[in-house]
Amino acid sequence: MPKPFNPPPRILLGPGPSNVDARVTRAMTAPVLGYLDPVYLECLNEIQEQLRTVFETRNEATLALAGTGGAGMEACLANLIEDGEEIIVGVNGFFGQRLADLAERWGARVIHVEAEWGQPLDMNKMHEAFRKSGARLIAMVHAETSTGMRQPIEELKSLRDIRDAVTIVDSVTSLGAIPVGSDRNGIDASYSCSQKGIGAPPGLSPVTFSERAMEKIRRRKTAPRSWYLDIQLIHKYWSSERVYHHTSPASMNYALREALAMILEEGLQSRWERHRTNSESFVAGIEAMGLEMLVAPEHRLWTLNTVRIPAGIDDAIVRKRLLEEYNIEIGAGFGALKGKIWRVGLMGSGSTQNNVMLLLAALGRVLEQEGFSV
């Protein structure tokens, strides 16, 4: 007989998932209902309204896909791109590059606008690339998880002064913890995940599509190649039509509903302020220890803090010791920043002053023992 699986209760301070509040975990133990049960459908209705508030939108096509944030990314591209269509993609980190790669897989002609990892995209270059192209699609990452950099997406809608366009924004590491402002920032399609700022387990991808985006999808010459991610088919289930598409993951949606309820009870402004305050407290402690941050203050994420690894310190050893001796998980850098930074997540219920102080104390002790003068 296999032994029972008893994973340890880690303190998750990496790039995600974040720790899940016990209230959300308990919600997952409620009885599973059928995907057309009227009580379950009311749960989905509540999730839609909650997501509209958190995305800051009134988009009708707002729902949660069964899949992680990558499913949301793929759904936005698969539905909005037609073969041979040009798309402008901002690339200043790993997930910007993934956006570009996926767009190519879905048949787009991708025009890259690049910036150094950890630096914001130059919107003048975005304007220039858009002006020279015939593109009517623009995509960028709001919160670049690989670098801890926040893109000022409020500048995105200015591109419409040049030509009408549909905008796509990755809000995976911002939704629920940093303002996204879908409607006021002119965002037509956005996707996120359940396990970071929202504070639920991984497995769902909240998405929202404006009427402008849905109209573009309805005018497609051919249906999207992905049946599973066809947003028109999925929306028919989430809308009043209730047309079956796939078996909805009841327990995951219970968790999402509860996590979103906790966000709304806390209040968006209060939640954003909590994440900002705890991030700034962490940065103050890091800099007091003699360490440096990767990203300039005005572009730092509150959810994902990137710390430069000092010379002579072994990245893997420090992370291993934090995990084994203090039960704390932090993230490594990857891509161009592998071995150069630590990625520290303070998201959802994990964004607390207690976690900030605990990590600073543990990291300081490990670094001193590894030869760095704190």
Helices and strands as residue ranges (DSSP letters): E 11-12, H 22-27, H 38-55, E 61-66, H 69-80, E 86-91, H 94-105, E 109-114, H 123-132, E 137-141, E 143-144, E 149-150, G 153-161, E 166-170, E 189-191, E 204-209, H 211-218, H 231-238, H 250-266, H 268-288, G 297-299, E 304-308, H 315-326, E 328-329, E 331-332, G 335-337, E 341-345, G 348-350, H 353-369
